[in-house]
Amino acid sequence: MNTNPIAVFDSGLGGLSVVRHLRRLLPNEAVVYFGDTARVPYGTKSRQTVVRFALEDARFLLQFEPKLIVVACNTASALALHELEQALPVPVLGVVEPGARAAARLAEGGAVVVLGTEATSASGSYPAALHALVPDLEVVSQACPLFVPLVEEGRGCDDPIVQLVADTYLTPLRERGVRVAVLGCTHYPLLRAAIERSLGPDVHIVDSGRETSLAIQQLLAKHAGLCRTGRPGSMRCYVSDNPDRFRQVGSRFLNEDVDQVELVAPERYATPLQLATDIC
Amino acid sequence: MNTNPIAVFDSGLGGLSVVRHLRRLLPNEAVVYFGDTARVPYGTKSRQTVVRFALEDARFLLQFEPKLIVVACNTASALALHELEQALPVPVLGVVEPGARAAARLAEGGAVVVLGTEATSASGSYPAALHALVPDLEVVSQACPLFVPLVEEGRGCDDPIVQLVADTYLTPLRERGVRVAVLGCTHYPLLRAAIERSLGPDVHIVDSGRETSLAIQQLLAKHAGLCRTGRPGSMRCYVSDNPDRFRQVGSRFLNEDVDQVELVAPERYATPLQLATDIC
């Protein structure tokens, strides 16, 4: 048994939609979460900057001696997973690989469309992961930059702006024979019904966050790393800005109250070289 | 005559819409611009974080020995102007005061609506500046969080999504007897026609960026600080991330090509205490 926490980081609060599945599936596990709300979003930024931020976020979490670090942010998973694996002394799991596995399984000869941020779409990480599994799979990348600000503003699937935006991005895909759509961003599960209406009834939806929580369970079970105390696992959140907003908006992603949120001063996360010496 | 440059900073590329007016009005002036594209946007972040970022941005610009620092970002002007004035050894000009002056002049007994980011609206800076000029003026703050991502995605006034969003935010204001609308964010001038359609034909539009360039001209003329070389002033841009995206999207804001753009490493701007010792 391993009672050390699972550490999760994200560019902001979106990663709580991954933690939501994790808490349901593995209720005994302690979770420590870092949301880089001072520098959110990552999806419009360069690879170099996303790699730097991701390394800083992960190194902050090392102080909690996690048994595993989960990169809940699709953009960071797509752009920085290799660098994180190289730099960190614990296993690292991103959301791209589990999402791609589920999509490949469901495609059955049809096309897969990956919905994501600008940076995730430009990275080609999902197509690469999908083609490693099914070399001749047809994969379409569709950036949906407005989905994140729509969710952050509190708009849901019944909002006419949301439906118009979803239709604008997605109805042209109806002609492509799409069988599977991957929700390749932590915010998109909150717009799932609108996305389904735009794509039509015959498309399987894959939620990378949900698939990742299943992959975490498998990984921990395989290496005897599960926590079986029988008690509800604790959850602590750390953010680089605005804990009140995190608490308020975050509960919609987590589907429970976000209680313990602590503001982290910049010198505790934004100095990677020093932290690497001190902690690693 | 003073040939030192005018320094301008913004959370990203939006401040180029201010520089556009500045270059037209004062074509001999040299301009140095810093866009904090690694940490953009500021409009959803806390006062504490915006103040820290603004101080770092401004201190980076001090190395160019500017005769004036312009805070082109409405959010930073609304939240951090006082701290900037205290900390910097050169005059500092924000966009809130000039925008408020123009709005107060045009109101003539009607209401003023200030359109801005979440943070600008929550700060109450525009209402405070307006009430200092006209104590009994009716002022309405309207946050328009989707306008920035719409512009960043390249959507313009003919886009049906833009018009639906503008109508959703602004048509309820038609009943309020609004006489003046302040474009209290650098991105909003690019959506001006859609905003005008939503508000109706009887509303004066104030572009804070344009008013600020007029205020700069007055300030420099008064203190004999104008540059009268007769030659076109140079323009250099520095960004904390993604110079290619800045060049590409920025030209829409500047209305001319963005040529000289240099990427700045984080240790050159994100360590305020060291910089304060070195430069200030």
Interface residues (C-beta under 8 A of the other chain):
Chain A: T37 A38 R39 V40 T44 K45 S46 Q48 T49 R52 P145 L146 V148 P149 L150 E152 E153 P160 I161 L164 V165 T168 S240 D241 N242 R245 P266 A270
Chain B: T37 A38 R39 V40 T44 K45 S46 Q48 T49 R52 P145 L146 V148 P149 L150 E152 E153 P160 I161 L164 V165 T168 S240 D241 N242 R245 P266 A270
